Amino acid sequence: MAQTVFRRRDKTAGCGLREVLSVQSKAGSPIPIPSPPEDADDVKTRCDSFTFESFTVEDAWELGHLLYARLLPFSSQKPTLISISLANSSQVLFQCAVGSGTAPDNEIWVQRKRNTVLRFGTSTWFQHCKYAGDEEAFRSKFGMSQGQAEKYAIHGGAVPIRVRGVEGIVAVVVVSGLKQNEDHGVIVDVINNNWL
C-alpha cells in the first residue's frame, strides 16, 4: 500500500495564528475531538504516524498554532501542553500551554511520551493499544527495570512526523492534559483537517 504524503493546505505564513485569533473572537462550545481507533492494527494503518512532503520550523509553528486553536475552547476545563520537537536533537520548535492550570507534571508526561516515540518509532497511542494499556506487559516485553520503564509512557498523545525521502523520524508532536485518546485524537484531527 502506498504511503500517504501530506502537505499543508494553506501555505501562507500565519495561517495557524489567524485560526487562533478566529477562535478567540468566537464564543461557543468546543467541538468534540474524534476518538482514534483502539485496535492496534487500525491505529498503525490510519493514524500512527504522518509523513509530510517537508517539515520545517514554519510547519511546526503552524501546526502548533492550529493545535492551540483546536484546544482553546477546552482550555477552561482541560488545560493542555503542546510540544513539537526535532527527533535528532530534541530541540523544541514549538511549545505552549493552552489555558491556565497546566502543571510541571505535564512536562514530565511530554518527555516520557516523546521518549516512547523516539525509541519505538510509533505513536504512544499505538503502544497503548498494542499492550492494552498494560504498562507491566510493556516493561516486561523489553526487559526494562522499573526505573527504566519510568522514562516511557504508553499513553496516547505523542505522534511521530516523518518526511518523504528521509529515513526515520524527523519530529515528535506531543499533547498532554486531556484524556489519552483525546491527546492523540486532536493531533490526528488537526493534521487531517489542515494537511492534504
C-alpha positions as CSV (number, residue, x, y, z in Angstrom):
1,M,0.0,0.0,0.0
2,A,1.4,3.4,-1.0
3,Q,2.2,5.7,1.9
4,T,0.2,9.0,2.0
5,V,2.4,12.0,1.9
6,F,0.8,15.1,3.5
7,R,1.3,18.8,2.5
8,R,-0.2,21.8,4.1
9,R,-3.5,23.0,2.7
10,D,-2.8,26.7,3.4
11,K,0.8,27.5,2.9
12,T,0.5,31.2,3.8
13,A,2.5,32.4,6.7
14,G,0.5,32.8,9.9
15,C,-2.5,30.6,8.9
16,G,-2.4,28.9,12.3
17,L,-2.2,32.2,14.2
18,R,-5.2,33.5,12.2
19,E,-7.1,30.4,13.2
20,V,-6.2,31.1,16.9
21,L,-7.5,34.7,16.5
22,S,-10.7,33.5,14.9
23,V,-11.4,31.0,17.7
24,Q,-10.7,33.7,20.3
25,S,-13.2,36.0,18.7
26,K,-16.0,33.4,18.9
27,A,-17.7,32.1,22.0
28,G,-19.1,28.7,21.7
29,S,-19.0,25.1,22.8
30,P,-15.9,23.0,21.9
31,I,-16.3,20.6,19.0
32,P,-15.7,17.1,20.3
33,I,-12.4,15.5,19.4
34,P,-12.8,12.4,17.3
35,S,-11.7,9.2,19.0
36,P,-9.0,7.3,17.3
37,P,-9.4,3.6,16.7
38,E,-8.5,1.3,19.6
39,D,-7.3,-1.7,17.6
40,A,-3.5,-1.6,17.2
41,D,-3.6,-2.7,13.6
42,D,-6.2,0.0,12.7
43,V,-4.1,2.6,14.6
44,K,-1.0,1.5,12.6
45,T,-2.9,1.8,9.3
46,R,-4.8,5.0,9.9
47,C,-3.1,7.3,12.5
48,D,0.1,6.0,14.0
49,S,2.4,8.5,12.2
50,F,2.3,11.0,9.4
51,T,4.6,11.5,6.5
52,F,4.9,15.1,5.2
53,E,6.5,16.3,2.0
54,S,8.6,18.6,4.2
55,F,8.7,19.6,7.9
56,T,10.3,22.9,8.7
57,V,10.3,25.3,11.6
58,E,7.5,27.1,9.9
59,D,5.5,23.9,9.6
60,A,6.0,23.3,13.3
61,W,4.9,26.8,14.1
62,E,1.7,26.5,12.0
63,L,0.9,23.0,13.4
64,G,1.4,24.3,17.0
65,H,-0.9,27.2,16.4
66,L,-3.5,25.0,14.7
67,L,-3.4,22.7,17.7
68,Y,-3.7,25.6,20.0
69,A,-6.8,26.9,18.2
70,R,-8.4,23.5,18.3
71,L,-7.7,23.1,22.0
72,L,-8.5,26.6,23.1
73,P,-12.3,26.0,23.5
74,F,-11.5,23.2,26.0
75,S,-8.9,25.2,28.0
76,S,-11.1,26.5,30.8
77,Q,-11.8,22.9,31.9
78,K,-8.9,21.0,30.4
79,P,-5.6,22.9,30.2
80,T,-3.1,21.2,27.9
81,L,0.5,21.4,26.9
82,I,1.6,21.3,23.2
83,S,5.2,20.4,22.4
84,I,6.8,19.9,18.9
85,S,10.4,18.9,18.8
86,L,13.0,17.6,16.4
87,A,13.8,13.9,16.7
88,N,17.5,14.1,16.2
89,S,18.3,16.7,18.9
90,S,15.0,17.0,20.9
91,Q,15.3,20.8,20.1
92,V,11.9,22.3,20.8
93,L,10.4,24.0,17.8
94,F,7.0,24.9,19.4
95,Q,5.7,24.6,23.0
96,C,3.0,26.3,24.9
97,A,0.3,25.8,27.5
98,V,-3.3,26.2,26.4
99,G,-5.2,27.6,29.3
100,S,-4.3,28.2,32.9
101,G,-3.7,25.2,35.1
102,T,-1.0,23.1,33.5
103,A,1.5,21.7,36.0
104,P,5.2,20.7,35.8
105,D,3.9,17.1,35.6
106,N,2.6,17.9,32.1
107,E,6.2,18.5,31.1
108,I,7.2,15.1,32.5
109,W,4.5,13.4,30.5
110,V,5.6,15.2,27.4
111,Q,9.2,13.9,27.9
112,R,8.0,10.3,28.6
113,K,5.7,10.3,25.6
114,R,8.5,11.7,23.4
115,N,10.9,9.1,24.7
116,T,8.5,6.3,23.6
117,V,8.1,7.7,20.1
118,L,11.8,8.1,19.7
119,R,12.7,4.6,21.0
120,F,10.0,2.6,19.2
121,G,9.2,4.7,16.2
122,T,5.4,4.6,16.8
123,S,2.8,6.8,18.4
124,T,2.2,6.3,22.1
125,W,-1.4,5.5,21.3
126,F,-0.3,2.6,19.2
127,Q,1.8,1.3,22.1
128,H,-1.2,1.8,24.4
129,C,-3.4,-0.2,22.1
130,K,-0.8,-2.9,21.4
131,Y,-0.4,-3.6,25.1
132,A,-4.0,-2.8,26.1
133,G,-2.6,-0.2,28.4
134,D,-0.8,-2.8,30.5
135,E,2.4,-1.0,31.4
136,E,3.8,-4.1,33.2
137,A,3.5,-6.2,30.0
138,F,5.2,-3.3,28.1
139,R,8.0,-3.1,30.6
140,S,8.4,-6.9,30.7
141,K,8.4,-7.3,26.9
142,F,11.5,-5.0,26.6
143,G,13.2,-6.3,29.8
144,M,13.2,-2.8,31.4
145,S,13.7,-2.3,35.1
146,Q,11.1,-0.2,36.9
147,G,13.5,2.8,36.8
148,Q,14.0,2.4,33.0
149,A,10.3,2.0,32.4
150,E,9.5,5.2,34.2
151,K,11.2,7.1,31.3
152,Y,8.5,5.9,28.9
153,A,4.7,6.3,28.6
154,I,2.3,4.2,26.7
155,H,-0.5,6.8,26.9
156,G,-1.8,8.5,23.8
157,G,-0.7,11.9,22.8
158,A,2.7,11.6,21.0
159,V,2.9,11.2,17.3
160,P,6.0,10.8,15.0
161,I,6.4,13.0,12.0
162,R,8.3,11.6,9.0
163,V,9.3,13.3,5.8
164,R,9.2,11.6,2.4
165,G,12.7,10.5,1.4
166,V,14.2,10.9,4.9
167,E,15.0,7.8,6.9
168,G,13.5,7.7,10.4
169,I,11.5,10.2,12.5
170,V,12.1,13.9,11.9
171,A,9.9,15.4,14.7
172,V,7.6,14.4,17.5
173,V,4.3,16.2,18.2
174,V,3.0,15.8,21.8
175,V,-0.2,16.9,23.6
176,S,-0.6,16.4,27.3
177,G,-3.5,17.2,29.5
178,L,-6.6,15.6,28.0
179,K,-7.8,12.0,28.2
180,Q,-5.2,10.0,26.3
181,N,-7.4,9.1,23.4
182,E,-8.2,12.9,23.1
183,D,-4.5,13.8,23.3
184,H,-3.9,11.5,20.3
185,G,-7.1,12.3,18.6
186,V,-6.6,16.1,18.5
187,I,-3.2,15.7,16.8
188,V,-4.8,13.4,14.1
189,D,-7.8,15.7,13.7
190,V,-5.7,18.8,13.2
191,I,-3.3,17.2,10.7
192,N,-6.2,15.6,8.8
193,N,-8.1,18.9,8.6
194,N,-5.1,21.1,7.6
195,W,-2.9,18.8,5.5
196,L,-3.8,17.1,2.3
